[in-house]
Amino acid sequence: MSINPQKARFYATILLNRITKNKTGFDAEFSQLVRKYNVSPRESAVLYRLLYKLLTYYHSVKFLASYHGFSPRVNGVIEYLYTRGFNFDLILDEVKEAASTLSPILRISILYGYPSWFIRELYGKTSPESLELALKSLNEKKRWLRVNSLKTSKEEALECLEKTGVKVKPHPEFNELLLVSDPFIKVGGNECVKKGLVIPQDISSYISTMLINVDQGDLVDACSAPGVKLLQIYSLNKLSRIISVDISEKRLRTLLKIIEYYVGKPYNVIVINADSAKNHYNTNNATIVIDAPCSNSGAIYSDPAIKLHLSKRSLRKLSLTQRNILENSLTQGKLIYFMTCSIHPSEGEEVIDHILEKHENKVTLETSIQLPGVSKGYSGYKSTSRVYRIQPHEVNGQGFFIAILRVK
């Protein structure tokens, strides 16, 4: 089944205008579009894939639209697509042809659909080949599930998924992880998820959480909501007390529902609505986890609308927030796990370099990590050899930055 070009033009115009105006995510706006215009389930499935690809390559299409004389604004981009019948095979062939004539940075920008300034700031931090593989991987939708070992076994989870028609491929090294064969299948309403047997969680989120080891004292989850990492930490560690903190009351309510849904009512979890860049807690020898607010540039395939929201200004603001949370945490914990779901160094190496320059006598960086898919940071920074990245193409997952700081 294909979408009539006139229908595609109508839906794409509404969706793009709403996303760019409201700075919202793809799935939320798409769901609203389907409800408002009563799109049939069959047509909705095809439309989702089409609009997902449009957002993924929006910057590429915008470049081509301008090249062919159309306005670079939303309506001009849509009209260019309409002249091509919304045929993305044809459009991506044009993208490849146009990109082949450009400079290395612009070629990568157009070929993979990223703002040119974003690629310019990444170029040289890793090899060009590795950069392209990472960007290509982030353009390809994926969906991972984690077996909830607190409620079931892997065998029971696989049996449940098979009965509900969800085909998965178990990860060869991480026993709890399952890759969904068709990433466009919706799993939120699946019976196995509803029963709490499996939890939607990306492999990179899983690996980064595997690094967290709490041998004693309290755990402070400083940016806790919506709670997927907290669930995994809870299953891996015997903790005396967890202090779950988030600045958003709404997101904390979601966190509480998720925790109760998957593990019941844990006796040792304290939930606090507060700003971790300012607040202090009554903790005992605390380990602090900071899954910091970030651009989510490492999670493009989970929401391609992220590409439309990237800006230098937002990155500067987020980087400052990350520094403030980390500096405040230095006064309260003995061991700090700092991580962002970002592939940009301003939300990784640059934050840690700032901390080292300001507090070098107060902190050291742990450098003994050995897990599949975890490699050293981008080149050219003071912290390069002492911080870590999970590259999307190396694990078939999101892009993550990780640093482990021990307070002296």
N, C-alpha and C positions, 0 to 999 in steps of 0.2 A: 504494500500500500504506500502511496505517495501523497503528499499534501498539495492541493491545488495552489499554484503560485499566488493567486489573488488572496486566498485564505492565509497563506504563509506571510504575505506582505502585511495583512491586517494584524495578525497575532504578533509578528516580530516587531512591528512599530509600537504597539501597546507595551509589550514586554520591555523593550530597550528604553523607551521613554520613562517607564516607571523605575527601572533599575538605576538609570543614570540620575534621575531626579531625586529618588528617595535613598540612594546608597544602600540598597537592599540586596539580598541574596537571590540566586536564581530559583531555587526550589520553592521558596515562599511565594515569590511573584508568579511562578508558573502554576502553582496550585490555585492561587486566587484567580488567575486567568481561566483555568479549566472550569472552576466552579461558576464564575460569572457568565461565561458563554456556553455552558453546558456541553463541553467537548466530550465526545464519546470516548470510552476507555481505549478502543482500538486506535482512533485518530490521535488521542492524547499520547500514546506510546511513540508513535511516529513523530509527532510534533515535538515531543521532548528531545529526541535525538537530534532533530534538525536545529532547534534553538540552542541546545547545548553546544553544538559545533559552531554555530554563529558566534556565541559568546567567547568560545575558546579561541577563535581566529578573528575576533572583531577588529583588532588593530591591523591585521593583514588586509582584511576586506576594506577597512577605512582607507588604507594606503592605495589600494587598487581603485576604489571609487574616485578618489581625488585625481589619480593618474588618468582616468578615463573621463574627467570633466564633471563629475558629480560633486555635490557639496559634501564636505567631510562630516557634516552633522548627521544625526540619526536618520532623518528622512532621505538624505542623499545616499547614504549607505544602503538603506532599504531599497531605493529605486535601482541602484546598481545591481543588487542581488536579484531584483525582479527581472531585469533584462537578461539575466543568466538563468532564469527559471528556478532560482534557489537550488541549482544543481551544484552541490559542493565538490563533487569529483572534478567538474570543469573548473570551478573557482580555485580549488587548491592546485590544479595544474598551472593556472595563471599566476598564483602566488609563487610557485617554484620557479617559473620562468622569469618573473620580475625580480625575485630575490637573487638570482644567479648573476645579475649585472651590478649588484650593489657592493659597497665596502663590507668588510667582515662583520662589523657590528650591526649595520643596517640589514645585512643579509639574514643574520640570526634573528633580529627583531621581527622582520617581515615573515620569515619562514615559519616561526613558531608563535607569532601573534602576541608579542610583548612590546610595551612602550620602549622606544629606542634609548631613552635616558636610563631605564632600568637595566638594559643589557650593557650599556656603556659602563655602569657602575659595578657590574659583575665581571666584565671582561678582564682577563688576566689574573683573577683570583684563583682560578683552576685552569686546567688545560682547555682549549677550545673544544676539543672532542668531548671531554667530560661535561662541559657546560651544555653542549647541544643534546647530549644523551639525557641529561637531567631535565631540560626543558621539554624535550620530546615525550619523556615519561610522564611529566606533569600534565600533558595535554590528553593523556589516555585515561579514561575513567576506570576506576577500580573500586572494588568493595570487599572489605575483609570482615570476618566475624571471629570473635574469640569465644572459645568454649568456657562457660562459667563453671569452673571446677568446684565452686562452693555449693553448686546445686546438682551437678550431673557429671557423667563421664563423657569422654570424647566419643565413644561408641554410641551412647544413647543420643547424643547431640546429632551425630551423623545420621542415625536412623530416623530421627525426627525430621531433619531437613530433607531427607530422601522422600519421606511420606508426603511432605508438603510441596514437592517438586522443585526444590532449590538444589541445583548441582554445585558442588564445591570441590576444591582441590586442597587437601591438607598440606601445610608447609613441611618441607623435608627436615627442618631443624627445630622449629618452634612448634612443639606438639599441640598447643592449644589453638593455633591459628589456622583459619580456613579461608581460602580465596574463592569468592563467588564467581562461578563461570561466566554468568551474564551480569555485568556490573550495573546494568540499567534496570534490573529487577528490584522492585521496592521490597525491602525486608522489614520495615517498621511494623507492619501489620501481620507479619508472619507468625504462625502459631508457636514456633520454637523460640522466637524473640519474646513473644508475649508471656510464655511460660518461664522466661528467664534462663533458658538453657544455653543460649548464645547471646553475646553482646556485640553490637556493631562497634568495631574499634580498628583503626588503621594499624598496619604492621609497624610503622615508624613510631607511633604512639606507644605501642606495646614494647618495642625494643628499648625506647628511652625510659620507660617505667621499670623495665627489668634491671636497669642500672641502680635503682634506688634500694639501698640496704639500710634498714633501721634496726640496729642491734640493741638499743636501749633508749630510754627517755621518750619524750613526746615527739609526734610528727605534726608540723604545721604545714598544711596545704594552702599556700598563700593566695593562690588565684584558682580556687577549687572548682567552681561550676564549669560545665554541667556535671562533672563527677566521674567520667569514664576512667581516668587515671586513678582516681581515688578507689574505685572498685577493685582495680588490679592490685594496687598497693595493699589494700585490705586483705586480699587473698594470698599475698606473698609474704607478709610480715606479721609477726605476733606483736601487736602494739598495745602499750598500756593506755595511751590516749591519743586521739587524733583531733586536732583543731582545724576545722575546715572553714576557710575565710574567703569571702568574695565581696566585691564592692556592689554587686547587683543583687538586690533583694529578690527580684523576679527569677534570676538564674539560680539563686539558692533554693527557692521553692522547687524548681525543677530538679535540682540536685537531691533534695530530700526525698522526692518521689522516686527518683532513680535508685537511690540507695535502698529504700524500703522495698522497692519492686524486686531488686535482684538479690539482696542479702537479708532482708527483713529489717528489724529495728536494732542496729548495733548499739550496745550499751556504752561504748567508749568513744563515740563521735560527737564532738561539740561543734555546732554550726554558728558562725559569727558573721553578721553583715557589717563589713568594715573595709577601709582602704589600707591595704598592706604597705603602701608607701608612707603611711603616717602612724598607724596604730602599733602599740606594744602589747605583748601578751605575757601572762604569767606562766612561763614554760619551764620545764625541767630538762636541761641538757638536750635541747631540741635539735632535730633534723628538720630542715625547711625545704620544701619543694616549691619552686616558682615556675609554674607553667605560664609564662608571662603573656599579657595581652600583646598581640602583634598583628602584622599585616596579613598573616596566613598565606603568604606567597609560596609557602611550601605545600599548600593544600589546594592548589588550583583545580585539580580534577574533582575535588569534592564540591567546589563551587566556582565555576569559571567566571562568574561575575566579579570575583576578586580582582581580575585583570583590569576591569573598568574602574575600579576604585583606587588602584595604586597611584600614589602621588609622592613627590619629594617631601611635601609639607607633612603628610600623614606619617611618613617614615620617621621624620625628625621628632614629631610629637610622641610617637610610640617608643622610640629609642630613649627619650628622656624619661618617660614613664617607667620603662624597664630599669633604667639606672636608679631611679628613686626607690623602687621596690627593693632592688638588690642592696642598695646602701642601707636602707632601714633594716633589712634582714640581717646584715652583718652584726648588728648590735644585739641580736636575739638568739642566734643559733650557733651550733658548733660545726655543722656540716650543711652546706647549701647546694641543692641541685637546681641549676638555672637552665631553663630550656625555652626555645621558641620554635614555632612551626613556620620558619621563615628561611628563605634561601639568600636573603640580602645581608651583607656583613654589618650594616648599621644596627641590626637586631641580633647580633651575635658577637663576632670578634671585636667590633668597635666598642661595644658595651663593656666587655671584659678588659680590654686594653685601658679603658677609662678607669675602671675599678683598680686595676693594677697600678696605674700611675698615681692614683689618689690614696690607695690603701695598701701599698705593696708590703709594708711591715706588718700588716694585720692579717693577710690571707696568703694561702698557698693553693695551687691548683693540683687536683688529683690527676695523675697521668697513667694509671694502670688499667684502663678499660680494655677489655678484650671480649667483644661480642661480634657475631657476624653482622656485616653491614655498617659497622661503626668505624669511621676513619678520622684523620686529623682535620683541623680547621683549614680555612682558606689561607693561601700563602700571603706573606707581606705584613703580618701583624706580630706584635710582641708575644701574643698568646697562641700563635698558630699551632705550635707543637704540643700545647697543653690543653687544648679544647677539642671538641669533636663535632663532626657532622654525619648525619645519615643522609646519603645521597639518594634521591628518588629512584634512579635507574639501577642502583646496586641492590635494592631490596624490593623493588616493584611497589613502592609506597610513597609516602609524603617526604618532604624535605625538612629535616630537623637540625637545630643547633643545640649543643649540650655543653655545659661547663659545670664542674664540680669543685666548689670552693670550700676549703677547710679554714675555719677561723682560728687564729693562733691564740 
